[in-house]
Amino acid sequence: MLFTAAFWQATAERAIRTFAQALAAVLTAGATSLLDVHWTAAFATAGMAAVLAVLMAVGSAGLGASGPGLTETTKPARRASTAR
């Protein structure tokens, strides 16, 4: 499961989403204008959050469902309709 393209695609999506969330949190937490933001620190914080998201996905790869997260569930299989 760790060496599949689907796992890494989902992990990359999660890392990008985490990066964006962390960057938004840093930008809004200071309640400053965009010109006053220390962009290096903001991107470093968001980048570290993205790295931690990837490490969490890799660390939890053998646990739970077949995705990069611990709480994901697989979709139930569609039941074939019975025609009479």
KEVOGU-364540 format. One record per residue (C-alpha): residue number from 1; x, y, z; residue in three letters. Coordinates in steps of 0.25 Angstrom, whole numbers, plus 5000, padded with zeros to 4 digits. Layout:
    nr      u      v      w   rest
   NUM      X      Y      Z    ALA
...
//
This chain:
    nr      u      v      w   rest
     1   5000   5000   5000    MET
     2   5012   5010   5003    LEU
     3   5018   5007   4989    PHE
     4   5005   5010   4981    THR
     5   5003   5022   4972    ALA
     6   4989   5024   4979    ALA
     7   4995   5025   4993    PHE
     8   5005   5036   4988    TRP
     9   4995   5043   4980    GLN
    10   4986   5044   4993    ALA
    11   4998   5047   5001    THR
    12   5002   5059   4992    ALA
    13   4988   5064   4992    GLU
    14   4988   5064   5007    ARG
    15   5001   5071   5008    ALA
    16   4997   5082   4999    ILE
    17   4984   5084   5006    ARG
    18   4992   5084   5020    THR
    19   5002   5094   5014    PHE
    20   4990   5103   5010    ALA
    21   4983   5102   5023    GLN
    22   4996   5105   5031    ALA
    23   4999   5117   5022    LEU
    24   4985   5123   5024    ALA
    25   4986   5121   5039    ALA
    26   4999   5128   5040    VAL
    27   4995   5139   5031    LEU
    28   4982   5141   5039    THR
    29   4987   5139   5053    ALA
    30   4996   5151   5052    GLY
    31   4984   5160   5047    ALA
    32   4994   5168   5040    THR
    33   4994   5173   5025    SER
    34   5000   5165   5015    LEU
    35   5011   5175   5013    LEU
    36   5015   5173   5028    ASP
    37   5016   5158   5028    VAL
    38   5029   5151   5029    HIS
    39   5028   5142   5017    TRP
    40   5040   5134   5020    THR
    41   5035   5129   5033    ALA
    42   5021   5127   5028    ALA
    43   5025   5118   5017    PHE
    44   5035   5111   5026    ALA
    45   5023   5108   5036    THR
    46   5014   5103   5025    ALA
    47   5025   5095   5019    GLY
    48   5028   5088   5032    MET
    49   5013   5085   5034    ALA
    50   5013   5079   5020    ALA
    51   5025   5070   5023    VAL
    52   5019   5066   5036    LEU
    53   5006   5062   5028    ALA
    54   5015   5053   5019    VAL
    55   5022   5047   5031    LEU
    56   5009   5044   5037    MET
    57   5004   5037   5025    ALA
    58   5016   5029   5023    VAL
    59   5016   5025   5038    GLY
    60   5001   5021   5038    SER
    61   5002   5014   5025    ALA
    62   5001   5000   5031    GLY
    63   4989   5004   5040    LEU
    64   4975   5004   5038    GLY
    65   4969   5006   5024    ALA
    66   4976   5006   5011    SER
    67   4978   5021   5010    GLY
    68   4989   5030   5016    PRO
    69   4980   5034   5027    GLY
    70   4976   5027   5040    LEU
    71   4961   5030   5039    THR
    72   4958   5028   5024    GLU
    73   4949   5017   5021    THR
    74   4947   5010   5008    THR
    75   4935   5012   5000    LYS
    76   4925   5000   5001    PRO
    77   4924   4992   4988    ALA
    78   4912   4994   4980    ARG
    79   4902   4983   4981    ARG
    80   4898   4977   4968    ALA
    81   4883   4979   4965    SER
    82   4875   4967   4964    THR
    83   4866   4967   4952    ALA
    84   4854   4958   4953    ARG
//
